[in-house]
């Protein structure tokens, strides 16, 4: 897991930011669910599966994340700590929040839940991606497919994936509505806003891997590789 190497650089900040982002992500999903005005494509799929299977929303989210993670194997993608944590933490937080958060009553309250949920989702994305400990399983599937098929654009691959899960989720009974459209229009600009804010820059003062190897060989008396 290449991203685990990042834990040598400001591990407390990275771990705090990662799990704060994942918890906020789960909270944002619960807010959008309680708005009843529509969900993002993957959550339409999760909700549809939950309604068909009788499992909780969070349980389905975890199960789907695990299945998507298995799809990384033929794509030769390597998960990071953030990837594994994403699968587990978000689903648990969603279920916990839904237990205590009642559905919104009245359009103004529902609209407020939706707006806050979408903005919080964008901030959460910036937090957990900015920690640099690995993308979520669904984002990794997208980037892995593009890496294996360089002629395909990220935009095309993401659109195909999200349209597919949206259609399946709708067929299964997931909620498609104004919130689905609002999320699609807003999440790109929000992610573009929040990711640079929360991105942890590399520590330029820390020695590189090559410098550490040379220093180790110098101490042991072995010649450095060229």
C-alpha positions in Angstrom: 0.0 0.0 0.0 1.9 3.0 -1.3 -0.2 5.4 0.6 0.8 4.0 4.0 4.2 5.6 3.4 2.5 9.0 3.9 2.0 8.1 7.6 5.7 8.9 8.2 4.8 12.5 7.4 2.5 14.2 10.0 0.6 11.0 10.8 -1.6 12.5 13.5 -2.9 15.2 11.2 -3.4 12.8 8.3 -5.3 10.2 10.4 -7.4 12.9 12.1 -8.3 14.5 8.8 -9.0 11.1 7.2 -11.4 9.9 9.8 -13.0 13.4 10.2 -13.7 13.3 6.5 -15.1 9.8 6.5 -17.4 10.6 9.4 -18.6 13.8 7.8 -19.1 11.9 4.6 -21.4 9.4 6.4 -23.3 12.3 8.1 -23.8 14.0 4.7 -25.2 10.9 3.2 -27.7 10.6 6.0 -28.8 14.2 5.6 -29.5 13.7 1.9 -31.4 10.5 2.6 -33.6 12.2 5.2 -34.3 15.1 2.8 -36.2 12.6 0.6 -35.4 14.8 -2.4 -33.0 12.4 -4.2 -29.6 11.0 -3.8 -26.3 10.8 -5.7 -26.1 7.9 -8.2 -24.2 5.4 -5.9 -26.5 6.1 -3.0 -29.6 5.6 -5.3 -28.0 2.2 -6.0 -27.3 1.5 -2.3 -30.9 2.6 -1.3 -32.4 0.5 -4.0 -30.5 -2.6 -2.9 -31.4 -1.9 0.7 -35.1 -1.9 -0.2 -34.8 -5.1 -2.2 -32.8 -7.0 0.4 -34.1 -5.6 3.7 -30.6 -4.8 4.8 -29.7 -1.4 6.3 -28.4 1.3 4.1 -25.1 1.3 5.8 -24.7 -2.5 5.5 -25.4 -2.3 1.8 -22.9 0.5 1.5 -20.2 -1.5 3.2 -21.0 -4.6 1.1 -20.9 -2.8 -2.2 -17.7 -1.1 -1.2 -16.1 -4.5 -0.5 -17.3 -5.9 -3.9 -16.0 -2.8 -5.7 -12.7 -3.2 -3.9 -12.4 -6.8 -5.2 -12.7 -5.4 -8.7 -9.4 -3.5 -8.1 -7.5 -6.9 -8.2 -7.6 -7.4 -12.0 -6.9 -3.6 -12.4 -3.8 -4.0 -10.2 -4.9 -1.1 -8.0 -3.4 -1.0 -4.5 -5.7 0.2 -1.7 -4.5 2.5 1.1 -5.6 2.8 4.7 -8.1 5.4 3.5 -9.6 3.0 1.0 -10.2 0.2 3.6 -11.4 2.8 6.2 -13.8 4.2 3.6 -15.5 0.9 3.1 -16.2 0.4 6.8 -16.5 3.8 8.5 -19.0 5.5 6.1 -21.5 2.7 6.3 -21.4 2.6 10.1 -21.8 6.4 10.4 -24.7 6.4 8.0 -26.6 3.8 9.9 -25.9 5.4 13.3 -27.0 8.8 12.0 -30.2 7.5 10.5 -31.1 6.0 13.9 -31.2 9.4 15.5 -32.1 11.7 12.6 -35.8 11.8 11.7 -37.0 12.5 8.2 -37.4 16.2 7.3 -40.9 17.5 7.5 -42.0 20.3 5.1 -40.2 21.3 1.9 -38.0 24.1 3.5 -36.6 21.6 6.1 -36.0 19.0 3.4 -34.4 21.5 1.1 -32.1 22.6 4.0 -31.1 19.0 4.7 -30.3 18.5 1.0 -28.2 21.6 0.7 -26.3 21.0 3.9 -25.8 17.4 2.9 -24.3 18.2 -0.5 -22.0 20.9 0.8 -20.8 18.6 3.7 -20.2 15.9 1.1 -17.9 18.1 -0.9 -16.0 19.2 2.3 -15.8 15.5 3.4 -14.4 14.6 0.0 -11.7 17.2 0.3 -10.8 16.1 3.8 -10.4 12.4 3.2 -8.7 12.7 -0.2 -6.5 15.5 1.1 -5.2 13.2 3.8 -3.3 11.3 1.0 -4.0 7.9 2.4 -5.9 6.4 -0.5 -9.1 7.0 -2.5 -12.4 5.4 -1.9 -13.1 2.1 -3.6 -15.5 3.7 -6.2 -13.0 6.4 -7.2 -10.2 3.8 -7.4 -12.3 1.7 -9.8 -12.7 4.7 -12.0 -9.0 5.6 -12.1 -8.0 2.0 -12.4 -10.2 1.5 -15.5 -8.7 4.7 -17.0 -5.1 3.4 -16.2 -5.8 0.1 -18.0 -7.5 1.8 -20.9 -5.6 5.1 -21.5 -7.7 6.0 -24.5 -10.8 6.4 -22.3 -11.2 9.7 -20.5 -12.0 10.0 -16.8 -15.1 11.9 -17.6 -16.4 9.1 -19.9 -15.6 6.3 -17.5 -17.1 8.1 -14.5 -20.2 9.0 -16.5 -20.7 5.4 -17.7 -20.3 4.0 -14.2 -22.6 6.5 -12.5 -25.3 6.3 -15.2 -25.2 2.5 -14.8 -25.5 2.5 -11.0 -28.1 5.2 -11.1 -30.3 3.3 -13.6 -30.0 0.1 -11.6 -30.7 1.9 -8.3 -33.8 3.5 -9.8 -35.0 0.1 -11.0 -34.5 -1.3 -7.5 -36.5 1.6 -6.0 -33.9 4.1 -5.0 -34.9 7.8 -4.7 -34.1 9.8 -7.8 -35.2 13.5 -7.8 -34.1 17.1 -7.5 -31.3 16.1 -5.1 -29.8 13.8 -7.7 -29.6 16.6 -10.2 -28.4 19.1 -7.6 -25.6 16.7 -6.5 -24.5 16.1 -10.0 -24.2 19.8 -10.7 -22.6 20.8 -7.4 -20.2 18.1 -6.3 -17.6 18.9 -9.0 -17.2 22.6 -8.1 -17.4 21.7 -4.4 -14.6 19.1 -4.6 -12.5 21.5 -6.7 -13.0 24.1 -3.9 -12.3 21.9 -0.9 -9.6 19.5 -2.1 -6.9 22.2 -2.4 -8.0 23.7 1.0 -7.5 20.4 2.8 -4.6 18.8 0.8 -1.6 18.2 3.0 1.5 19.3 1.0 4.5 17.0 1.0 7.2 17.7 3.7 10.1 19.1 1.6 12.4 19.0 4.6 12.0 15.2 4.9 14.7 13.1 3.2 13.6 11.2 0.0 13.7 7.4 -0.2 16.9 7.7 -2.3 18.5 10.0 0.3 17.6 7.6 3.1 19.1 4.6 1.2 22.3 6.5 0.5 22.6 7.5 4.1 22.1 4.0 5.3 24.7 2.6 2.9 27.1 5.3 4.0 26.7 4.2 7.6 27.2 0.5 6.7 30.2 1.2 4.4 28.4 -0.1 1.3 28.7 1.9 -2.0 25.6 3.8 -3.0 23.8 2.5 -6.2 23.9 4.8 -9.2 
